[in-house]
Amino acid sequence: MRTTHHTKRLVIKIGSSTLTSAENAIDRARITDLARQSADLVADGWRVAIVTSAAIAAGLGALSIERRPSDMATLQAAASVGQCELTGVYAEEFAAHGLLTSLVLLTRRDTADRTAYLNARATLDRLLDLGVVPIINENDTVSIEQIRFGDNDTLAALVAVLVGADQLIILSDIDGLYDANPRTSADAHLIEEVSRIDQQLLDACGGAGSVAGSGGMVTKVAAARVMMSAGIPLVIAHGKKDNVVVRSARGESVGTRFVPADRRHEITPRKLWIALGDAAHGAVTVDGGAKRALIAGGSSLLPVGVVDVDGRFAEGDIVDVRDSEGYVFARGRVSVGRDAVELSKGSSSKELAANSLLAAVADKPVIHRDDLVVFE
C-alpha cells in the first residue's frame, strides 16, 4: 500500500463546454476564476490537480477553422496548437497567484501497463508534494481510438485514483444529475446526493452532451461508480456557478454529490488500476448465482457461472462482467483467453477435469477475486 499524504488533495475536471466560447476560443475568464479558487484552496491546505479539456477546440480557434474537421490529422494538428495555447493561459493565470503549473499528457498506453501506471502515480505524487498544480490532459496529438480515454471524465477518475484524492469535482455545463433530461423536461429535478448507482440510474443519463465535449452524463456517472468503490466523493456541478469549487471543497452542497458507502469493498491500488487503467477488451455475462457470489461472497468467477462471452480478449486482458440484463456490475483481469472461456462456460470444475481438451483450465477461475472490482 502507498504511504498516506498529510495534505488534502482535490482533482478538478473542467470540460470543453465550460472552457470555450461559442467561437471555439478559450474563455480566459474561466481559467482566471479557476486559478483564484485554486489559490484559495491551497491557502486552506489543499493540493490541487486539474484535468482539462479543450485543446482541440482551442487549436481550431487559433487556426481559424470554424467547423470541426473529420480527418484525424487535422484534429491532432489542432490539438498540438491548442495544447500550447491552453497551457500558456493556465501558466499565466496561476502564476498571478504564485502557483506553479506543470503539463502532464497521458494516453491509455501510459496507464494500461502496470509499470507505467505506477510511474505516472509517482510523478503526480511528487508534483503535488512540491506544491505544483499539474495540468493534465489526454495526449490528443498522438492518441488513436485504440489508446484514447475517449472522454476526460474517465481520465479525471483515473487521476483521482492515482493521487489518492479526497474529492473529485467535475465542472460541466449542467448543474448536476437530474431525474430526467432538464433540456427537454420541465419537471426534471436535480438529484443532490447519490449513494448507489444502478442500471436505472445509468439508463437515465442519456448520451453525449454538448457539441464541444466528447462525454456526457453517462461517462460522469460511470466515473462516479469507480470513485464510490474507491471511497472518493465525486461532485458534478455547473462550472460557471459562483465559487463552485471552493464551496464544494468546503463541504457545501453544490450540484450532485456521489457519496461512498461507509463500509466499502476492499479495493487495492491494483484493483483500481484494473477498474480504470485500461479499456475493457470484452465482456462475460454471468448467471444470477454467480452475480450473488461475486457481490456478497467475494468469490472468484468460475466457468460454471458464465453464460455468454463477447469480444476478443487474451489471458491477462481486462473485461467487463455483466448480469443477464446487460448491467455491468464488475470488471476484472481474466486468467484465461476468450476461446477457453467460450468452451468452458457453464461447466463445473469436475466436468472440465474430465475433458482432455479443457482439463488445463479446470482449476483456473475466469477471474480471480484478487483481480476483480465489484461496483455494487
C-alpha positions as CSV (number, residue, x, y, z in Angstrom):
1,M,0.0,0.0,0.0
2,R,1.1,3.5,-0.6
3,T,2.1,6.0,2.1
4,T,-0.6,8.3,3.4
5,H,-0.2,12.0,2.4
6,H,-1.0,14.6,5.1
7,T,-2.5,17.3,2.9
8,K,-5.9,17.1,1.3
9,R,-6.0,16.5,-2.4
10,L,-8.6,17.8,-4.9
11,V,-8.8,16.9,-8.5
12,I,-10.8,19.3,-10.7
13,K,-12.0,18.3,-14.1
14,I,-13.1,21.1,-16.4
15,G,-14.9,20.4,-19.6
16,S,-14.7,21.9,-23.1
17,S,-18.2,23.4,-22.8
18,T,-17.1,25.3,-19.7
19,L,-13.7,26.4,-21.0
20,T,-14.5,27.6,-24.5
21,S,-16.8,30.2,-26.1
22,A,-19.1,29.6,-29.0
23,E,-16.4,30.8,-31.3
24,N,-14.0,27.9,-30.2
25,A,-11.9,30.4,-28.4
26,I,-10.6,29.8,-24.8
27,D,-12.8,31.6,-22.3
28,R,-9.9,33.0,-20.4
29,A,-12.2,34.4,-17.6
30,R,-13.0,30.8,-16.7
31,I,-9.3,29.9,-16.1
32,T,-8.8,33.2,-14.3
33,D,-11.6,32.3,-11.9
34,L,-10.3,28.7,-11.6
35,A,-6.9,30.0,-10.7
36,R,-8.3,32.3,-8.0
37,Q,-10.4,29.4,-6.5
38,S,-7.4,27.1,-6.6
39,A,-5.3,29.7,-4.7
40,D,-8.0,29.9,-2.1
41,L,-8.0,26.2,-1.6
42,V,-4.2,26.0,-1.5
43,A,-4.4,28.6,1.3
44,D,-6.8,26.2,3.0
45,G,-4.3,23.4,2.9
46,W,-5.3,21.6,-0.3
47,R,-3.2,20.3,-3.1
48,V,-4.9,20.8,-6.5
49,A,-4.6,18.9,-9.8
50,I,-6.6,19.9,-12.8
51,V,-7.8,17.7,-15.7
52,T,-8.5,20.0,-18.6
53,S,-10.3,19.6,-21.9
54,A,-10.5,22.0,-24.8
55,A,-7.1,21.5,-26.5
56,I,-8.7,20.7,-29.9
57,A,-11.3,23.4,-29.6
58,A,-8.6,26.0,-28.6
59,G,-6.5,24.9,-31.6
60,L,-9.3,25.2,-34.0
61,G,-9.9,28.7,-32.8
62,A,-6.3,29.6,-33.1
63,L,-6.1,28.2,-36.6
64,S,-9.3,30.0,-37.6
65,I,-11.0,26.7,-38.5
66,E,-14.7,27.3,-37.9
67,R,-16.1,23.8,-38.3
68,R,-14.7,20.8,-36.6
69,P,-12.9,18.7,-39.2
70,S,-13.5,15.0,-39.6
71,D,-9.9,13.9,-40.6
72,M,-7.7,12.7,-37.8
73,A,-4.6,14.6,-39.0
74,T,-6.2,18.0,-38.8
75,L,-7.8,17.2,-35.4
76,Q,-4.4,16.1,-34.0
77,A,-2.7,19.2,-35.5
78,A,-5.4,21.4,-33.8
79,A,-4.7,19.6,-30.5
80,S,-1.0,20.3,-30.9
81,V,-1.6,24.0,-31.4
82,G,-4.3,24.2,-28.8
83,Q,-2.4,22.5,-26.1
84,C,0.3,25.2,-26.3
85,E,-2.4,27.9,-26.2
86,L,-4.2,26.3,-23.3
87,T,-1.0,25.6,-21.2
88,G,0.2,29.1,-21.7
89,V,-3.1,30.6,-20.3
90,Y,-3.0,28.2,-17.3
91,A,0.6,29.1,-16.5
92,E,0.0,32.8,-16.7
93,E,-3.2,32.9,-14.7
94,F,-2.0,30.6,-11.9
95,A,1.4,32.4,-11.7
96,A,-0.6,35.6,-10.9
97,H,-1.4,33.8,-7.6
98,G,2.1,32.5,-7.0
99,L,1.2,29.0,-8.2
100,L,3.5,27.0,-10.5
101,T,1.9,24.7,-13.0
102,S,3.1,21.7,-15.0
103,L,1.9,19.8,-18.0
104,V,1.1,16.1,-17.9
105,L,-0.2,14.4,-21.1
106,L,-1.5,10.9,-20.9
107,T,-2.9,8.1,-23.1
108,R,-4.3,4.7,-22.1
109,R,-0.9,3.3,-23.2
110,D,0.6,5.1,-20.3
111,T,-1.8,3.5,-17.8
112,A,-2.7,0.1,-19.3
113,D,0.8,-1.0,-18.5
114,R,1.1,-1.6,-14.7
115,T,4.7,-0.2,-14.5
116,A,3.9,2.9,-16.5
117,Y,0.8,3.4,-14.3
118,L,3.0,3.3,-11.1
119,N,5.5,5.7,-12.7
120,A,2.7,8.2,-13.5
121,R,1.4,7.9,-10.0
122,A,4.9,8.6,-8.5
123,T,5.3,11.6,-10.8
124,L,2.0,13.1,-9.9
125,D,2.6,12.5,-6.2
126,R,5.9,14.3,-6.3
127,L,4.4,17.3,-8.2
128,L,1.7,17.7,-5.6
129,D,4.2,17.3,-2.7
130,L,6.2,20.1,-4.3
131,G,3.2,22.4,-4.4
132,V,2.9,22.3,-8.2
133,V,-0.6,22.3,-9.8
134,P,-0.4,19.6,-12.6
135,I,-2.5,20.5,-15.7
136,I,-3.4,17.1,-17.1
137,N,-4.9,16.3,-20.4
138,E,-5.2,13.4,-22.8
139,N,-2.5,13.5,-25.4
140,D,-4.8,14.1,-28.4
141,T,-1.8,14.8,-30.7
142,V,-0.8,11.1,-30.7
143,S,-3.9,9.3,-29.4
144,I,-5.8,7.0,-31.7
145,E,-9.1,5.2,-31.0
146,Q,-7.4,2.1,-29.5
147,I,-5.5,4.0,-26.9
148,R,-7.5,7.1,-26.1
149,F,-9.6,7.5,-23.0
150,G,-12.5,8.9,-25.1
151,D,-13.5,11.4,-22.5
152,N,-11.8,13.3,-19.8
153,D,-14.3,12.1,-17.1
154,T,-12.6,8.7,-17.2
155,L,-9.2,10.4,-17.2
156,A,-10.2,12.5,-14.2
157,A,-11.3,9.5,-12.3
158,L,-8.0,7.8,-13.1
159,V,-6.1,10.8,-11.9
160,A,-8.1,10.9,-8.7
161,V,-7.2,7.3,-8.0
162,L,-3.5,7.9,-8.9
163,V,-3.1,10.7,-6.4
164,G,-5.4,9.3,-3.7
165,A,-7.7,12.3,-4.0
166,D,-10.0,13.4,-1.1
167,Q,-12.5,14.7,-3.7
168,L,-13.1,14.8,-7.4
169,I,-15.2,17.6,-8.8
170,I,-16.4,17.6,-12.4
171,L,-17.3,21.0,-13.8
172,S,-19.8,20.9,-16.6
173,D,-22.4,23.0,-18.4
174,I,-25.2,21.5,-16.3
175,D,-26.0,21.8,-12.5
176,G,-25.6,18.0,-11.9
177,L,-27.6,14.8,-12.3
178,Y,-31.3,15.1,-12.9
179,D,-34.1,12.5,-12.7
180,A,-35.0,13.5,-16.3
181,N,-33.4,15.5,-19.1
182,P,-33.7,19.1,-17.9
183,R,-33.3,20.4,-21.5
184,T,-36.5,18.6,-22.6
185,S,-38.5,18.1,-19.4
186,A,-39.8,21.0,-17.3
187,D,-40.5,18.5,-14.4
188,A,-36.8,17.4,-14.1
189,H,-35.4,17.7,-10.6
190,L,-31.8,17.9,-9.5
191,I,-30.6,14.9,-7.5
192,E,-28.4,16.4,-4.8
193,E,-27.0,13.1,-3.4
194,V,-26.4,9.6,-4.8
195,S,-25.3,6.7,-2.6
196,R,-25.9,3.9,-5.0
197,I,-25.7,3.6,-8.8
198,D,-27.9,1.0,-10.5
199,Q,-28.8,0.3,-14.1
200,Q,-31.9,2.5,-13.9
201,L,-29.8,5.5,-13.0
202,L,-27.3,4.8,-15.8
203,D,-30.2,4.5,-18.3
204,A,-31.5,7.9,-17.2
205,C,-28.2,9.6,-18.1
206,G,-28.6,9.6,-21.8
207,G,-25.9,10.1,-24.4
208,A,-23.2,12.7,-25.2
209,G,-23.8,16.3,-24.1
210,S,-22.8,19.5,-25.8
211,V,-21.1,19.8,-29.2
212,A,-17.8,20.9,-27.7
213,G,-17.4,17.9,-25.5
214,S,-16.9,14.2,-26.2
215,G,-18.5,12.9,-22.9
216,G,-22.0,13.1,-21.4
217,M,-23.7,12.4,-18.1
218,V,-23.3,8.7,-18.6
219,T,-19.5,9.0,-18.6
220,K,-19.6,11.1,-15.5
221,V,-21.8,8.6,-13.6
222,A,-19.6,5.7,-14.8
223,A,-16.6,7.6,-13.3
224,A,-18.6,8.2,-10.1
225,R,-19.2,4.5,-9.7
226,V,-15.5,3.8,-9.6
227,M,-14.9,6.7,-7.3
228,M,-17.5,5.4,-4.9
229,S,-15.8,2.0,-4.9
230,A,-12.5,3.7,-4.2
231,G,-14.0,5.7,-1.3
232,I,-13.6,9.1,-3.1
233,P,-16.5,11.5,-3.1
234,L,-17.3,12.9,-6.6
235,V,-19.3,16.1,-7.3
236,I,-20.8,17.1,-10.6
237,A,-21.6,20.9,-10.7
238,H,-22.0,23.8,-13.1
239,G,-18.6,25.2,-13.9
240,K,-19.9,28.8,-14.2
241,K,-21.6,29.0,-10.8
242,D,-20.0,31.4,-8.4
243,N,-17.1,30.0,-6.3
244,V,-18.4,26.4,-7.0
245,V,-15.1,24.6,-6.5
246,V,-14.3,26.3,-3.2
247,R,-17.8,25.8,-1.9
248,S,-17.7,22.1,-2.8
249,A,-14.3,21.5,-1.2
250,R,-15.5,23.2,2.0
251,G,-18.5,20.9,2.2
252,E,-21.3,23.0,0.8
253,S,-24.0,21.3,-1.3
254,V,-23.4,22.2,-4.9
255,G,-24.7,20.1,-7.8
256,T,-24.8,16.3,-7.3
257,R,-22.6,14.6,-4.8
258,F,-21.9,10.9,-5.1
259,V,-21.2,9.6,-1.6
260,P,-19.2,6.4,-1.0
261,A,-20.8,3.9,1.4
262,D,-19.5,3.9,4.9
263,R,-18.5,0.3,4.5
264,R,-17.0,0.0,1.1
265,H,-15.4,-3.1,-0.6
266,E,-11.8,-3.8,-0.1
267,I,-10.3,-2.2,-3.1
268,T,-6.5,-2.2,-3.5
269,P,-4.5,0.1,-5.8
270,R,-4.1,-2.9,-8.2
271,K,-7.9,-3.3,-8.4
272,L,-8.3,0.4,-9.0
273,W,-5.8,0.1,-11.9
274,I,-8.0,-2.7,-13.2
275,A,-11.1,-0.5,-13.0
276,L,-9.6,2.5,-14.7
277,G,-6.2,1.8,-16.1
278,D,-7.1,0.0,-19.3
279,A,-10.2,-0.2,-21.6
280,A,-12.3,-3.3,-21.5
281,H,-11.3,-5.8,-24.2
282,G,-14.6,-7.7,-24.0
283,A,-17.3,-8.9,-21.6
284,V,-18.6,-12.0,-19.9
285,T,-22.2,-12.5,-18.9
286,V,-22.9,-14.4,-15.7
287,D,-25.9,-16.1,-14.2
288,G,-27.7,-14.9,-11.0
289,G,-25.9,-17.3,-8.7
290,A,-22.5,-16.1,-9.9
291,K,-23.5,-12.5,-9.5
292,R,-24.6,-13.1,-5.9
293,A,-21.4,-14.9,-5.2
294,L,-19.2,-12.2,-6.6
295,I,-21.1,-9.3,-4.8
296,A,-21.9,-10.9,-1.5
297,G,-19.4,-13.7,-1.2
298,G,-16.2,-12.0,-2.5
299,S,-15.8,-15.1,-4.7
300,S,-13.7,-15.6,-7.9
301,L,-15.6,-16.0,-11.1
302,L,-15.7,-19.7,-12.2
303,P,-16.5,-21.0,-15.7
304,V,-19.7,-22.6,-14.4
305,G,-21.2,-19.2,-13.7
306,V,-20.5,-17.8,-17.2
307,V,-23.4,-17.9,-19.7
308,D,-22.1,-15.8,-22.6
309,V,-18.8,-14.2,-23.9
310,D,-18.3,-11.1,-26.1
311,G,-15.2,-9.6,-27.7
312,R,-11.7,-10.9,-28.4
313,F,-9.6,-11.0,-25.3
314,A,-6.5,-12.8,-24.3
315,E,-5.2,-14.0,-20.9
316,G,-4.4,-11.0,-18.8
317,D,-6.8,-8.6,-20.5
318,I,-9.4,-6.5,-18.7
319,V,-13.1,-7.4,-19.3
320,D,-16.5,-6.2,-18.0
321,V,-18.7,-8.6,-16.1
322,R,-22.4,-8.3,-16.9
323,D,-25.6,-9.8,-15.5
324,S,-28.4,-11.3,-17.6
325,E,-29.9,-7.8,-18.1
326,G,-26.7,-6.4,-19.6
327,Y,-25.8,-4.4,-16.5
328,V,-22.0,-4.1,-15.9
329,F,-21.6,-4.7,-12.2
330,A,-17.9,-5.6,-12.1
331,R,-14.7,-5.6,-14.1
332,G,-11.7,-7.9,-13.9
333,R,-8.5,-9.3,-15.4
334,V,-9.1,-12.7,-16.9
335,S,-6.9,-15.7,-16.2
336,V,-7.7,-17.4,-19.5
337,G,-8.4,-16.2,-23.0
338,R,-11.7,-15.8,-24.8
339,D,-11.7,-19.2,-26.5
340,A,-11.1,-21.1,-23.3
341,V,-13.9,-19.2,-21.6
342,E,-16.3,-19.9,-24.5
343,L,-15.6,-23.6,-24.4
344,S,-15.7,-24.0,-20.7
345,K,-18.7,-21.7,-19.9
346,G,-21.4,-23.4,-17.8
347,S,-19.2,-26.3,-16.9
348,S,-18.1,-27.3,-13.4
349,S,-14.5,-28.0,-12.4
350,K,-15.3,-31.7,-12.3
351,E,-16.7,-31.7,-15.8
352,L,-13.7,-29.7,-17.1
353,A,-11.2,-32.0,-15.4
354,A,-12.8,-35.0,-17.2
355,N,-12.4,-33.2,-20.6
356,S,-8.9,-33.8,-22.0
357,L,-9.0,-30.6,-24.0
358,L,-10.2,-28.4,-21.1
359,A,-8.5,-30.1,-18.1
360,A,-5.8,-27.4,-18.0
361,V,-8.5,-24.7,-17.1
362,A,-10.3,-26.9,-14.6
363,D,-8.6,-25.3,-11.6
364,K,-8.4,-21.8,-13.1
365,P,-11.0,-19.2,-12.3
366,V,-12.1,-17.0,-15.3
367,I,-11.3,-14.0,-13.0
368,H,-9.6,-14.4,-9.6
369,R,-11.1,-12.4,-6.8
370,D,-7.8,-10.5,-6.3
371,D,-8.2,-9.3,-9.9
372,L,-11.9,-8.4,-9.7
373,V,-13.5,-5.0,-9.0
374,V,-17.2,-5.1,-7.9
375,F,-19.1,-1.8,-8.3
376,E,-22.1,-2.8,-6.2
